């Protein structure tokens, strides 16, 4: 009887040790296979790339305000975008990049100037131009590792269609807001 109790205890102890050992291995494997965070890179230096990504973040804030059809928030976000574009403009020497920065600046100011537009319809016209210039800017800067998705709604502007940028693949349409939130598709990316 003593021998069988001893055998059972030994078996349970060994099983527990093996179980702990297996759990540790699983944790180690989980740690090893976690994705490495990619750092955005461009043909700009590190400061320029950082300023570029700040501008992209401000662009997303503007897009999200238009998704929510919030004119006041879109004006605040456009002001932030203008400020970050000005900072970036001081760092950029390339004329093709400067041209896109100028377009983003002018169209963002025009968006803000649409003060009698509570439904943001006129603001969205300027946002389309900001979006196209931003994508051209990011391509010209050879931005990589940024997780930026170019999305398209074929029904925007009376079926003319329009593009915007997002940091996710899920469609949140800034041209229709809640009316047609999921109308669109991913057409390109800067990963």
C-alpha positions in Angstrom: 0.0 0.0 0.0 2.8 2.4 0.9 4.5 1.7 -2.3 1.4 2.5 -4.4 0.9 5.8 -2.5 4.5 6.6 -3.1 4.1 5.7 -6.8 1.0 7.9 -7.1 2.7 10.9 -5.4 5.8 10.5 -7.6 3.6 10.3 -10.7 1.7 13.5 -9.6 4.9 15.4 -8.8 6.5 14.4 -12.1 3.3 15.3 -14.0 3.2 18.7 -12.2 6.9 19.4 -13.0 6.4 18.4 -16.7 3.2 20.6 -16.8 5.2 23.6 -15.4 8.0 22.9 -17.8 5.5 22.8 -20.7 3.9 26.1 -19.6 7.2 27.8 -19.5 8.1 26.6 -23.0 4.7 27.9 -24.2 5.4 31.3 -22.7 8.9 31.4 -24.2 7.5 30.5 -27.6 4.8 33.2 -27.2 7.4 35.7 -26.4 9.6 34.6 -29.4 6.8 34.8 -31.9 5.4 38.2 -31.0 5.6 40.6 -33.9 8.3 43.2 -33.8 7.0 46.8 -34.0 8.1 48.3 -37.2 9.6 51.8 -37.2 8.3 54.1 -40.1 11.1 55.0 -42.5 11.3 57.4 -45.4 13.8 59.2 -47.5 13.7 62.0 -45.0 16.0 61.9 -42.0 14.7 60.6 -38.6 13.4 64.1 -37.5 11.7 64.6 -40.9 10.1 61.1 -40.7 8.9 61.8 -37.2 7.3 65.1 -38.4 5.8 63.3 -41.3 4.2 60.7 -39.0 2.9 63.5 -36.7 1.2 65.0 -39.8 -0.3 61.6 -40.7 -1.7 61.4 -37.1 -3.3 64.8 -37.5 -4.7 63.8 -40.9 -6.3 60.7 -39.2 -7.9 63.0 -36.6 -9.4 65.1 -39.4 -10.7 62.0 -41.1 -12.2 60.7 -37.9 -14.0 64.0 -37.4 -15.5 63.8 -40.8 -16.5 60.2 -40.2 -18.4 61.5 -37.2 -19.8 64.4 -39.2 -18.5 66.8 -36.6 -17.6 70.2 -38.2 -16.1 71.7 -35.1 -13.8 68.8 -34.5 -12.8 68.8 -38.2 -11.8 72.4 -37.9 -9.6 71.7 -34.8 -8.0 68.7 -36.5 -7.4 70.7 -39.7 -5.6 73.4 -37.6 -3.4 70.7 -36.1 -2.7 69.4 -39.6 -1.8 72.9 -40.8 0.6 73.3 -37.9 2.3 70.0 -38.4 2.6 70.5 -42.1 4.3 73.9 -41.5 6.8 72.1 -39.2 7.5 69.5 -41.8 7.7 72.1 -44.6 10.6 73.7 -42.7 12.5 70.4 -42.8 11.8 69.5 -46.5 14.1 70.6 -49.3 12.5 68.4 -52.1 10.3 70.6 -54.4 7.9 67.7 -55.2 7.3 67.2 -51.4 6.9 70.9 -50.9 4.2 71.1 -53.6 2.2 68.5 -51.8 2.7 70.2 -48.5 1.4 73.5 -50.0 -1.7 71.7 -51.3 -2.4 70.1 -47.9 -1.9 73.5 -46.3 -4.2 75.4 -48.7 -7.0 72.8 -48.8 -6.9 72.4 -45.0 -7.4 76.2 -44.7 -10.2 76.1 -47.2 -11.8 73.3 -45.2 -11.8 75.5 -42.1 -13.2 78.4 -44.1 -16.4 76.5 -44.8 -18.0 77.9 -41.6 -21.6 77.5 -42.7 -21.3 73.8 -43.3 -22.6 71.9 -40.2 -23.1 68.7 -42.2 -19.5 68.9 -43.4 -20.4 68.3 -47.1 -18.3 71.2 -48.4 -15.5 70.4 -46.0 -15.4 66.9 -47.5 -14.7 68.4 -50.9 -11.5 69.9 -49.5 -10.7 66.8 -47.6 -10.6 64.8 -50.8 -7.8 67.1 -52.1 -6.0 66.9 -48.7 -6.2 63.1 -49.0 -4.8 62.9 -52.5 -2.0 65.3 -51.7 -1.2 63.4 -48.5 -1.0 60.1 -50.3 1.2 61.6 -53.1 3.4 63.1 -50.3 3.8 59.8 -48.5 4.7 58.0 -51.8 7.2 60.7 -52.8 8.8 60.5 -49.3 9.1 56.7 -49.9 7.4 56.0 -46.5 7.6 52.4 -45.4 6.6 50.4 -42.3 3.8 52.9 -41.6 0.7 50.7 -41.8 -1.2 53.2 -44.0 -4.1 52.0 -46.1 -5.5 53.9 -49.0 -9.3 53.4 -49.2 -11.8 54.3 -51.9 -15.5 55.0 -52.0 -16.9 54.7 -55.5 -20.2 56.5 -54.6 -18.7 59.7 -53.1 -19.4 63.0 -55.0 -22.3 61.6 -57.1 -20.5 58.4 -58.1 -17.2 60.2 -59.0 -15.5 58.4 -56.2 -13.0 59.6 -53.7 -10.0 58.3 -51.7 -8.8 58.7 -48.1 -6.1 57.2 -45.9 -6.6 55.0 -42.8 -4.4 53.3 -40.2 -6.7 50.2 -40.4 -8.2 48.0 -43.0 -11.7 48.5 -41.6 -13.7 50.9 -43.7 -15.0 54.1 -41.9 -16.1 56.3 -44.7 -15.4 60.1 -44.1 -17.5 61.1 -47.2 -20.8 59.7 -45.9 -20.3 59.3 -42.2 -23.0 57.3 -40.6 -25.1 57.3 -43.8 -22.8 54.8 -45.5 -20.1 54.2 -42.9 -18.8 50.9 -44.5 -19.0 51.9 -48.1 -15.5 51.5 -49.7 -12.6 49.2 -50.1 -8.8 49.2 -49.5 -7.0 49.9 -52.8 -3.4 50.4 -51.8 -1.1 50.4 -48.7 2.1 51.8 -47.4 3.2 49.0 -45.1 
